[in-house]
């Protein structure tokens, strides 16, 4: 950066001084370095010490004092300052801030006459940290820094969410794989019992239904979702298999309200464990023929699946299990509950279920209370 000096003459206020000689500047010293006079000087902001040398006018014996002043040029005006007196043929201006200045030099005689003033312009450039390009670059850099930081944090948040979702999906697939052996294990037990009792016709019918159900199950297990119509079809085959297995120990009905959309999708194999639980732990222990009712209907913003059985109830079923099936615990409902928790995490959904006792006749013995299960699927 450079200091700009323009040298010219001007008639400021003159007091009977038309014949007084003007001051003649010899050189301008900038930051301790002599410079031959020239019209323009550009000075770096850190070389802002200017010393002016001039020749003593011929009438120096009549000079009372020399004067200079420094007026700063603003965008639309000048900022005037006071005259500064000195008594030598040189003067120094130190620590000039950045900007453009008009420097005036004159003298006054002992008879109070003021000589015509000589002026030159001084321009001290701004330090680099006060330039528009520096502030512009700083703003862009800071904006880029904050924007980059936000993008970086968002990227890692998305990555973390993606990995978390992947882990949760793997957990869901693991639970589905746990469900498959559980269902197949119960079906094979039934087939084994028919074979051992030499009931070939029933075993063949059962095997046929089992093969059809497994094929449907494998087709649906490739996806996390299944239409309500397909789920009901699978439930029909499964309940028919269990009805054969327990020799018509119960009747069943599946009712779908007319306004229910049968093509709505729900998680695969969510309802089967509840039906299995109702048959294996409630209806199979009844002394008389039982009834299983499955009802699909809308309630506000939910699809409700209500599964009701008039079996022996949860308390009696638990007592019977503790006596007859020591060492074995059914995992169907536990796995289903875990699947729903995992599914809700992935999809930010709120599928829930409730299991309660169904008291058929409060006036009679409470041994056969029955059970009612409601599974709630949000319609969104």
Backbone torsions as a table, in degrees:
resi	resn	phi	psi	omega
1	UNK	NA	152.3	-172.7
2	UNK	-133.4	157.5	176.0
3	UNK	-94.1	128.5	-178.1
4	UNK	-102.3	125.9	179.4
5	UNK	-123.8	122.1	175.3
6	UNK	-111.1	128.9	-175.3
7	UNK	-110.2	125.5	174.1
8	UNK	-157.8	177.3	179.8
9	UNK	-111.8	153.4	178.9
10	UNK	-151.7	146.2	177.0
11	UNK	-97.8	94.6	171.0
12	UNK	-80.9	-157.4	-177.3
13	UNK	-63.6	119.7	-179.3
14	UNK	-113.0	138.1	179.5
15	UNK	-114.6	90.7	179.8
16	UNK	50.1	47.0	-172.5
17	UNK	-123.0	27.8	-175.8
18	UNK	-64.6	-28.8	-176.5
19	UNK	-96.7	-4.0	-178.9
20	UNK	-72.8	135.1	178.5
21	UNK	-70.2	151.0	178.0
22	UNK	-85.5	159.3	175.2
23	UNK	-73.2	136.9	178.6
24	UNK	-110.6	112.2	-178.3
25	UNK	-77.7	131.5	-179.7
26	UNK	-89.4	-52.5	179.6
27	UNK	-155.2	164.7	178.9
28	UNK	-122.0	122.5	-179.5
29	UNK	-96.4	123.5	-177.2
30	UNK	-117.4	119.3	179.5
31	UNK	53.4	40.3	176.8
32	UNK	82.5	4.9	-179.2
33	UNK	-115.1	129.8	179.5
34	UNK	-72.8	140.4	177.4
35	UNK	-132.2	128.3	174.9
36	UNK	-62.3	140.5	-177.0
37	UNK	-61.3	135.5	174.7
38	UNK	-150.4	162.0	-171.4
39	UNK	-62.3	-27.3	-170.7
40	UNK	-139.7	134.6	175.9
41	UNK	-130.3	137.3	173.1
42	UNK	-118.9	126.5	-172.5
43	UNK	-124.1	138.2	173.7
44	UNK	-64.4	154.9	-175.6
45	UNK	-63.2	-25.5	-179.0
46	UNK	-89.3	-3.9	173.9
47	UNK	-104.9	44.2	-170.2
48	UNK	-94.6	40.6	172.8
49	UNK	-118.7	118.2	-175.5
50	UNK	-119.2	127.2	175.5
51	UNK	-120.7	126.8	-175.0
52	UNK	-107.1	129.7	177.3
53	UNK	-114.3	137.0	178.7
54	UNK	-143.5	162.2	179.3
55	UNK	-77.7	143.8	176.7
56	UNK	-71.5	126.8	-179.7
57	UNK	-60.4	155.3	-178.6
58	UNK	-58.6	-30.0	-177.7
59	UNK	-95.6	35.4	-173.5
60	UNK	-61.3	-26.2	-180.0
61	UNK	-67.4	-20.4	179.0
62	UNK	-97.0	0.7	-177.8
63	UNK	-81.6	128.2	177.4
64	UNK	-84.4	-45.4	-177.9
65	UNK	-163.9	152.5	172.6
66	UNK	-96.3	154.6	-179.9
67	UNK	-139.1	149.0	170.3
68	UNK	-143.3	157.7	171.6
69	UNK	-149.1	159.2	-174.5
70	UNK	-123.3	107.0	178.4
71	UNK	-101.9	126.2	-179.3
72	UNK	-86.6	133.8	179.1
73	UNK	-88.7	120.5	173.8
74	UNK	-96.2	-175.3	-175.3
75	UNK	-63.9	-41.5	-176.9
76	UNK	-122.2	3.2	-176.3
77	UNK	-158.3	177.5	174.5
78	UNK	-112.6	145.6	173.1
79	UNK	-101.0	106.5	-176.5
80	UNK	-78.2	145.9	177.4
81	UNK	-125.2	175.1	-178.9
82	UNK	-82.4	155.2	174.7
83	UNK	-71.9	141.4	178.8
84	UNK	-114.6	125.0	-177.1
85	UNK	-86.5	146.2	172.7
86	UNK	-150.3	164.8	-170.2
87	UNK	-126.9	21.5	178.5
88	UNK	-128.9	172.1	179.4
89	UNK	-88.9	34.1	175.9
90	UNK	-156.1	155.3	172.6
91	UNK	-151.1	156.6	-176.3
92	UNK	-125.4	137.5	174.8
93	UNK	-118.1	122.4	-175.3
94	UNK	-114.4	156.2	173.3
95	UNK	52.8	51.0	176.6
96	UNK	-77.1	127.0	178.0
97	UNK	-75.4	165.6	-177.3
98	UNK	-63.1	143.2	179.8
99	UNK	143.9	-174.8	178.1
100	UNK	-111.8	136.7	-174.6
101	UNK	-132.4	148.9	166.6
102	UNK	-104.6	121.1	-179.9
103	UNK	-105.0	121.0	-178.9
104	UNK	-106.8	139.5	178.7
105	UNK	-132.1	132.9	177.8
106	UNK	-154.4	-175.0	175.7
107	UNK	-150.1	163.5	179.7
108	UNK	-126.4	136.6	179.8
109	UNK	-84.2	170.7	179.6
110	UNK	-66.2	-21.7	177.0
111	UNK	-91.7	19.8	175.3
112	UNK	67.4	23.0	173.7
113	UNK	-86.0	137.7	-179.1
114	UNK	-106.5	123.1	-178.5
115	UNK	-73.6	156.3	175.6
116	UNK	-58.5	134.7	-176.8
117	UNK	-80.7	143.3	172.2
118	UNK	-106.5	138.8	178.9
119	UNK	-134.8	155.1	173.1
120	UNK	-141.2	159.9	-177.5
121	UNK	-102.8	138.7	177.9
122	UNK	-120.8	128.2	177.0
123	UNK	-121.2	117.9	175.6
124	UNK	-106.7	119.0	-176.9
125	UNK	-72.8	156.5	-179.9
126	UNK	-70.3	148.5	171.3
127	UNK	-64.3	154.9	-173.1
128	UNK	-60.3	-29.2	-179.5
129	UNK	-78.5	-1.8	176.8
130	UNK	-115.8	11.8	178.7
131	UNK	-86.5	157.5	-178.3
132	UNK	-65.6	-35.6	-178.4
133	UNK	-69.0	-31.9	177.5
134	UNK	-67.3	-45.8	179.3
135	UNK	-66.3	-37.0	176.4
136	UNK	-63.3	-46.2	179.1
137	UNK	-64.8	-37.3	179.0
138	UNK	-64.9	-43.6	179.7
139	UNK	-62.8	-45.4	179.4
140	UNK	-62.6	-41.3	-179.7
141	UNK	-64.5	-45.2	179.3
142	UNK	-64.9	-42.3	177.0
143	UNK	-60.4	-44.9	178.4
144	UNK	-63.0	-37.3	179.9
145	UNK	-64.5	-49.1	-179.5
146	UNK	-67.2	-40.9	178.2
147	UNK	-63.3	-44.0	178.1
148	UNK	-63.1	-38.4	178.7
149	UNK	-63.5	-45.0	179.9
150	UNK	-63.6	-41.6	178.1
151	UNK	-63.6	-39.7	179.9
152	UNK	-65.1	-46.0	-179.9
153	UNK	-64.7	-39.6	178.2
154	UNK	-65.1	-39.9	179.4
155	UNK	-59.9	-48.2	-178.3
156	UNK	-70.3	-32.4	175.3
157	UNK	-64.9	-43.1	178.0
158	UNK	-64.4	-39.7	178.8
159	UNK	-63.8	-43.6	179.3
160	UNK	-63.0	-42.1	178.7
161	UNK	-64.6	-39.8	-180.0
162	UNK	-64.2	-43.7	179.5
163	UNK	-66.6	-40.1	178.5
164	UNK	-61.8	-44.4	179.1
165	UNK	-62.8	-38.9	178.8
166	UNK	-63.3	-42.5	179.3
167	UNK	-63.2	-43.6	-179.3
168	UNK	-64.2	-39.5	177.6
169	UNK	-64.3	-38.2	176.8
170	UNK	-65.5	-37.3	176.1
171	UNK	-62.2	-41.4	179.4
172	UNK	-64.1	-42.3	178.1
173	UNK	-63.8	-37.6	178.0
174	UNK	-62.8	-42.6	179.0
175	UNK	-65.8	-35.5	177.0
176	UNK	-65.2	-39.8	178.1
177	UNK	-66.4	-32.8	175.6
178	UNK	-68.0	-33.1	180.0
179	UNK	-67.8	-39.4	-176.9
180	UNK	-57.2	-54.8	179.3
181	UNK	-60.2	-34.4	-179.6
182	UNK	-62.5	-46.7	179.8
183	UNK	-67.3	-45.8	-178.5
184	UNK	-63.5	-36.3	179.5
185	UNK	-59.8	-45.5	179.6
186	UNK	-65.9	-40.4	-179.8
187	UNK	-65.3	-43.1	-179.8
188	UNK	-65.6	-33.1	175.5
189	UNK	-61.2	-40.9	179.4
190	UNK	-65.8	-44.2	179.2
191	UNK	-61.7	-40.4	179.4
192	UNK	-61.9	-39.2	-179.0
193	UNK	-66.4	-36.8	177.6
194	UNK	-67.4	-41.0	-179.6
195	UNK	-64.3	-40.8	-177.3
196	UNK	-69.0	-28.2	178.2
197	UNK	-92.1	7.6	176.7
198	UNK	59.7	32.0	176.8
199	UNK	-96.6	81.3	-172.7
200	UNK	-67.0	-38.3	-177.1
201	UNK	-65.1	-48.8	179.3
202	UNK	-65.5	-39.7	178.7
203	UNK	-61.4	-41.2	179.8
204	UNK	-66.2	-42.4	177.7
205	UNK	-63.5	-41.3	-178.8
206	UNK	-65.7	-42.6	179.0
207	UNK	-62.6	-38.1	179.8
208	UNK	-63.9	-46.1	178.2
209	UNK	-65.7	-38.8	-179.1
210	UNK	-63.5	-44.0	178.9
211	UNK	-62.5	-41.8	179.0
212	UNK	-64.1	-41.9	-179.5
213	UNK	-67.7	-41.6	179.7
214	UNK	-63.5	-39.6	178.3
215	UNK	-62.4	-44.3	177.9
216	UNK	-65.1	-39.2	-178.5
217	UNK	-65.4	-43.4	179.1
218	UNK	-64.6	-38.8	178.4
219	UNK	-63.2	-42.3	-177.2
220	UNK	-77.5	-25.5	-176.0
221	UNK	-71.5	-12.3	177.4
222	UNK	-73.2	-13.7	-179.9
223	UNK	-125.7	155.8	177.4
224	UNK	-79.3	-12.8	-174.5
225	UNK	-124.6	157.2	177.2
226	UNK	-147.8	147.9	178.3
227	UNK	-71.5	154.2	179.7
228	UNK	-61.1	-36.7	179.8
229	UNK	-61.7	-44.4	179.3
230	UNK	-68.3	-37.3	178.7
231	UNK	-64.0	-41.3	178.5
232	UNK	-65.0	-38.9	178.3
233	UNK	-62.2	-43.3	177.8
234	UNK	-64.9	-40.1	178.6
235	UNK	-63.1	-39.7	178.4
236	UNK	-58.5	-48.4	-179.6
237	UNK	-64.3	-43.0	-179.5
238	UNK	-62.5	-44.6	-178.5
239	UNK	-66.6	-36.8	176.4
240	UNK	-62.3	-40.4	177.2
241	UNK	-61.7	-44.2	-179.9
242	UNK	-69.2	-32.3	176.7
243	UNK	-64.7	-40.2	175.2
244	UNK	-64.2	-43.0	-177.2
245	UNK	-62.1	-40.0	-178.4
246	UNK	-99.4	16.5	172.2
247	UNK	54.3	58.9	175.7
248	UNK	53.8	44.3	179.7
249	UNK	-79.2	-7.6	-179.9
250	UNK	-153.4	157.1	170.0
251	UNK	-105.4	160.1	179.4
252	UNK	-145.4	159.7	175.6
253	UNK	-147.0	142.5	175.5
254	UNK	-121.5	117.3	-176.5
255	UNK	-117.6	130.2	177.2
256	UNK	-120.2	121.1	179.0
257	UNK	-59.4	146.7	-175.9
258	UNK	-58.1	-33.1	-175.9
259	UNK	-80.4	-7.7	-178.5
260	UNK	-74.7	131.5	177.4
261	UNK	-79.8	113.3	-177.2
262	UNK	-74.2	-9.5	-179.6
263	UNK	-99.5	5.1	175.5
264	UNK	-64.9	144.3	-176.5
265	UNK	-99.2	139.9	177.1
266	UNK	-132.2	162.8	177.1
267	UNK	-59.7	141.6	-176.5
268	UNK	-65.2	138.8	172.5
269	UNK	56.5	37.8	177.3
270	UNK	-84.4	-37.0	-172.0
271	UNK	-85.9	-29.4	-174.9
272	UNK	-55.4	-42.9	179.8
273	UNK	-61.6	-33.5	178.6
274	UNK	-69.4	-40.6	177.1
275	UNK	-64.4	-43.7	178.5
276	UNK	-59.2	-42.4	-179.9
277	UNK	-64.2	-40.8	180.0
278	UNK	-63.2	-39.6	-177.9
279	UNK	-75.9	-48.9	-172.0
280	UNK	-77.0	-25.8	-176.4
281	UNK	-117.0	0.3	179.4
282	UNK	-127.1	-61.7	-173.7
283	UNK	-73.6	-32.6	-175.4
284	UNK	-66.2	-21.4	-177.7
285	UNK	-98.1	2.7	178.3
286	UNK	-70.9	145.7	177.6
287	UNK	-78.0	-25.8	178.4
288	UNK	-118.1	173.7	-177.7
289	UNK	-67.1	133.1	-177.7
290	UNK	-100.5	178.4	-179.1
291	UNK	-135.3	134.6	174.0
292	UNK	-116.6	123.4	-179.9
293	UNK	-118.8	130.2	177.2
294	UNK	-122.2	125.1	-174.3
295	UNK	-130.2	126.9	176.2
296	UNK	-108.5	128.3	179.7
297	UNK	-156.3	164.9	177.1
298	UNK	-93.9	141.4	173.1
299	UNK	-140.0	107.1	-175.5
300	UNK	57.5	-118.4	-177.3
301	UNK	-105.8	31.3	179.4
302	UNK	-130.9	149.0	165.4
303	UNK	-94.1	123.8	-177.3
304	UNK	-107.7	131.9	169.5
305	UNK	-112.9	111.3	-178.3
306	UNK	-104.7	120.2	-179.8
307	UNK	-114.9	116.1	-173.4
308	UNK	-123.6	129.0	174.5
309	UNK	-129.6	151.4	178.3
310	UNK	-103.7	40.8	-179.9
311	UNK	-74.3	-162.4	-173.5
312	UNK	-77.3	-11.6	179.8
313	UNK	93.5	163.7	-173.0
314	UNK	-69.7	-37.3	-177.4
315	UNK	-65.6	-48.1	-179.5
316	UNK	-67.1	-39.4	179.8
317	UNK	-61.7	-38.7	179.1
318	UNK	-66.3	-39.0	178.4
319	UNK	-65.8	-41.8	179.3
320	UNK	-65.3	-42.5	180.0
321	UNK	-61.9	-40.6	-178.5
322	UNK	-64.4	-22.8	-179.1
323	UNK	-93.7	-35.0	-171.3
324	UNK	-104.1	-17.5	-174.1
325	UNK	-132.8	54.2	-178.8
326	UNK	-63.6	137.9	177.7
327	UNK	86.1	-10.2	-179.4
328	UNK	-115.5	132.3	177.1
329	UNK	-127.3	128.2	178.5
330	UNK	-68.0	130.7	-177.5
331	UNK	-102.1	-3.4	-172.8
332	UNK	-56.7	-53.4	-177.3
333	UNK	-69.0	-36.6	178.8
334	UNK	-63.0	-45.7	179.9
335	UNK	-64.7	-40.7	179.9
336	UNK	-62.5	-43.0	178.2
337	UNK	-60.7	-42.4	178.7
338	UNK	-66.6	-38.4	177.8
339	UNK	-62.0	-42.5	-179.5
340	UNK	-65.2	-40.5	177.6
341	UNK	-61.0	-45.2	-179.9
342	UNK	-66.3	-44.1	179.4
343	UNK	-59.7	-43.3	-179.8
344	UNK	-64.1	-34.7	177.3
345	UNK	-63.9	-45.7	-176.3
346	UNK	-64.7	-47.4	-169.6
347	UNK	-100.4	5.1	-176.5
348	UNK	49.7	44.1	-178.1
349	UNK	-103.4	-176.2	-178.3
350	UNK	-144.9	51.2	175.0
351	UNK	-73.4	130.2	-179.6
352	UNK	-140.3	168.6	177.8
353	UNK	-146.8	159.7	177.4
354	UNK	-137.6	145.7	177.9
355	UNK	-126.1	123.8	-178.5
356	UNK	-137.3	159.7	174.8
357	UNK	-73.9	144.0	177.5
358	UNK	-114.2	102.0	-179.9
359	UNK	-86.6	114.3	-174.4
360	UNK	-77.0	-47.9	-178.9
361	UNK	-136.7	103.3	-176.9
362	UNK	-61.3	-20.4	-176.6
363	UNK	-80.9	-18.9	-176.5
364	UNK	-98.3	-177.0	180.0
365	UNK	-59.2	141.3	-178.5
366	UNK	-89.0	15.7	-179.3
367	UNK	-65.1	-47.2	179.3
368	UNK	-100.3	86.3	-177.4
369	UNK	-88.9	-29.6	-176.2
370	UNK	79.5	172.3	-177.2
371	UNK	-140.0	142.5	175.1
372	UNK	-126.3	131.0	179.3
373	UNK	-119.3	133.6	174.7
374	UNK	-123.5	124.8	175.4
375	UNK	-109.4	129.1	-174.4
376	UNK	-112.9	119.1	178.8
377	UNK	-109.5	117.6	175.4
378	UNK	-61.1	136.7	-176.4
379	UNK	-71.2	-16.9	-179.3
380	UNK	-87.5	NA	NA
